[in-house]
Structure formats: C-alpha cells, structure tokens
Amino acid sequence: MHIYRIRRKTDGKFSTGHVTPDFAQFKKGKVWRSIRALKLHIRLVREGEYYHGIPKEKFPYDDCDIITYEATETELDNFKEPFSLKDYANE
C-alpha cells in the first residue's frame, strides 16, 4: 500500500490539503491514501484558482514534489475475546 504527501521543494514543508492549501510549519501534513484521491485534490486546487472571483497569485504546487511512501500493515494485538471499551473503563 502506498501513501502520498505533497512537499514544497524550497523549504521541505508539507501541504495541509484543502482547496486553498497552506504548508505546515511542522513536519506533518495531509496524507492521501490513494493516488486517485491525490489527483482529485490537485484538480480541485487547480480548478479553484479563482477564490471568491479573485485570481490566486500562482498555483500553490508549482514548486512541489509528490512524496510516495510504502506502508505495511502490522498486527499490534490479537484479542481472543470480543473487545469492549467498557472492560477498560473500569480499570
């Protein structure tokens, strides 16, 4: 399984997503779980170049790369009986 993030080349900050994306001051950012969702996001940003009838200065992803990560599933715990939060609330 692959996951995707958009990183700005100049400072290494990651996109926070949204129709008018910002770039996070911290290392985290929006994670897309499919290439289809990422392409849809980019298309929405591209088509939304006019915000309230005012043209944006420039396309926010002009100076960006798409970073691809490979994610693997790992089983962390195996409950033998049905899991109930009530059981843990009384501890």
N, C-alpha and C positions, 0 to 999 in steps of 0.2 A: 504494500500500500504506500502511495506517495502522498505527501502533503506539500503545500506551496505557500511561500510568502513573497512579498514584493519588497526589495531593498533598494534604497537610493544609493547610487554609486559614490556620491561626493562625501557623505558622512556616515554611511552604513546603517542609517535608521530605517526601521520597517514601517510600512504603511499600516494605518489603523483601519483601513477599509472605508466604508461609507461612500456615498455618491460624491461628496467633496472630501477626499481623503486628506488626512494630516499624516505626519510622520512622528512616531513615538520618540520621546526623549529617552526612553529606556529601551532595552534590547528586545522586548516583546512587541508583538504587533498582531494583526489579523492573520489567522491561519485558514487557508482554504483546503478542504479535504478532497477536492476533485479538480481536475483541470477544467472541466466544464463550468464549475462554479467560478473559478478564477477568470475564465474567458468572459463569462457573463458580467462579472464585476467590472472588468476593463471596458467592455462595451457600454455599460451603463455610465461609467465615468466619461468615456469619450462622447457619448450622446448628450450628456449633461453639461457640455462645455458652456452652455449659457445658463447662468444661475439667476433666477428672477429677471430674465431678459437682459442681463448684463454679461457680456462675454468674459470668460475667465482669462487671466493673464496668459497662461500656457497650459498644455496638457501636463498634469502633475506627475505622470510616469515617464516623461521623456528621458530622464536621467536615471532610469531604474533597471534592475535585473530581476528576473524571477528566480528565486532560490527553491530548489527541489530537495526535499528530504525523504529518505526512505524510512518508514515507520514499520515496526514489527509488533505484533500483539504478543503480550506476555501474560500468562495467568498468574495473578498475585496471590490468590487464595481460593481454596476449594471448600465450600461449605457442604457438609454432608447432609444437614437438615435444612429445611426452608429457612431462609434468612428473614429475621424480623427485627426492625429497629426498636420495637418495644422491649425486647430482651436486653438491649444495651442501654436503654434509657434508665433502667433501674439500678445500674451498677454504680 
